[in-house]
Amino acid sequence: DDFAPTVDLGPSEVVQLKSLRGRVCSLESAARPGHWVRYRADALCVDGAEVSDEFAYDASFVLEMGLRGHSCSLRSVGRPLEYVRQQDSRLCLSQYDGSDALRGDATFELRVATELPFDAAEGGQFVCLMSLKKPGQYVCVDKDERLAIDKFCPLRRASFQFRLSLPGLAVGRRIKE
């Protein structure tokens, strides 16, 4: 029983972040091609692409050095003082306050996704995001299309995988006023 929570069934290879830090990216769901991670209402979810500045900003993030000093954190382009964080097993945006809790909740390790569910020839690297606060648990698309943190399940592999699109959808758009 003590061993089970520490077993990591997710991919083992860590993405090399040196060339990615500071770049604007967007994340397309492998489980729902054409659906992008975005901020909506009070949570992060996946939605079908829209041709609007609002959608592009809500679906774009800056890959930064992790707020814990290693790995990575995702800062919102549309809300530049807010970071993606886990809260009650869900993902949301939260304004940076310098607290240890936020820094832990907002630090993830990018892992190279394996056994891709659709053609990877479209470009971009496929990744999984492992929580550093809860090792062995990964960001996934839940049944309600919201993002959650859960133990990696090989039978639902696609729900844990995202295409890292560089540049992000907001690149080249006018800055919001």
N, C-alpha and C positions, 0 to 999 in steps of 0.2 A: 504494500500500500504506500509506503514512504517513497518507493522508487518510481511509481507511475507518474506523479506530477512533474518529475524532472526529465522524462523521456521526451526528446525532440524528434518528431517524425518528419519535420520540414527539411528543405534543402540545406546542405551543409556549406556550400561555397558562398563566401562573402563577396559582395560587389566591391570592386576597387573604386573608391570615391574621389580620389585626387582630382581627376579631370571633370567631375560632376559638381563639386561644391561651388555654390554661388550661381548655378544655372537654374533657369526657370524650366519647370517640367510640368507635365500633366500625366495622370495615371488612368489608363483605359482598362476596364475590367476584362479579364480573360473569360470569365463566365458569361458576360454580356457584352460581346464585341459591339463597339459603337456607343457604349455607355461609359461615361467618365466620372471619376471621383470628383465630387464638388460639395461645397457648403450649401445647404438648403435648410431654411428654418432654424432649427436648433441642433442640427447634426450633420455629419458627413454621410453622403449616400452616393449611389451611382444613378445617373440620369442620362437619357439619350441626348446626343449632342444637339445644341441649338445654335443658330447663327446670331448671336448677340454678344455685345461687349460684356454684359453682366455675367452670362454663362462662362465666357472665356476667363474672366477674372476669378469667378468662384471655383473654377476647375484648374487653376494654376497655382503652383507652389514653388518656392525657392528652396533648393536642397542646401542646407547649411550644416556646419559642424554641429554635432549633437549637443544639446544644451547641457549634457552631463560631461562634455569635454571629449567625447569620442563618438563613433558611429555617425548618425545623422538625425536632423530634425527637419520638419517641413514647415516653412513659414508661408502663410497665405499671401498671395499677390494682391488680392482685392481688399484684404484687411491686414496691412503690413505689420501691425503690432501683435498679430495673433498667430499662434502655432497649433498644428494638429496635435491633439493629445487624447489619451484614453481616459475615460471617466465612466465608472460603473460598467465596464466591459463594452462600452460604445465609444466611437470616435467623434470628437467635436473640435471646434476651434476655441481657444482660450487666450486671452490677452496675457502677454508676458508680464509676470510680476516678480521674477527672480527667486521664487520659492523653490525649495528642494522638491516639493511635490510636483510642481509643474515641470521642472527639469527632468525628473524621472519619467513622468507620464508622456513627455513629448520626445523621448529619445528612442530611436528604432535602429535596427540593423538591417540593411538591405541584403537579401540573399538572392542568388541566381536561381530563377525558376527552372524546373526541369519538367520533361514530358508535357510539352505545351499542347493545349487543346485546339489551337487553330494555327494557321499558317503564320510563321514568324517572319516571312519575307517582307511583310509590310513595313519593317523597320522598327527600331527601338528595341531596347533590351527588356526581357520579361523578368520581373522581380517579385519577391515576397518580402513583406515587412515584418520582422520579428520584434516583438516588444522586448526592450531590455529590462523593463520593470517585472515582466512575467516571462522569463526565458521559456522557449518551447511553445509560446502562444503567438499567433500571427494575426495580422489584419485580414479580415475576410468580408465578403459580401454576404449579409444575412438574408433570410427569406423575405424580409420587408424592404430589401435593397439598401438598407442602412449599413454602415461599416461597423464591425464589431471586432473584438479580440477573442480568439478561441484557439484551442489546441489544434494543430495542423492535422487534417484528416486526408489521407491519400485518396479516399473515395470521393472527396469533394475538392480535389486539387485545384480545379479551375477557379473556385470561389476565393482562393487564397493568392491568386496570381494576377499581376497587373503589368501592362505594357508601359514602360517608362518612355514617354514621348518627349523628346528634346528637339527643338525648343517647345515650351509649353504653349497652350492655346492662346494665352494673353500676349505673347510676344508679337510685336508689330502693331498692336492696337493702341488707340489713344489712351493716355492716362486719364483715369476717372477724376472728375472735379469734386 
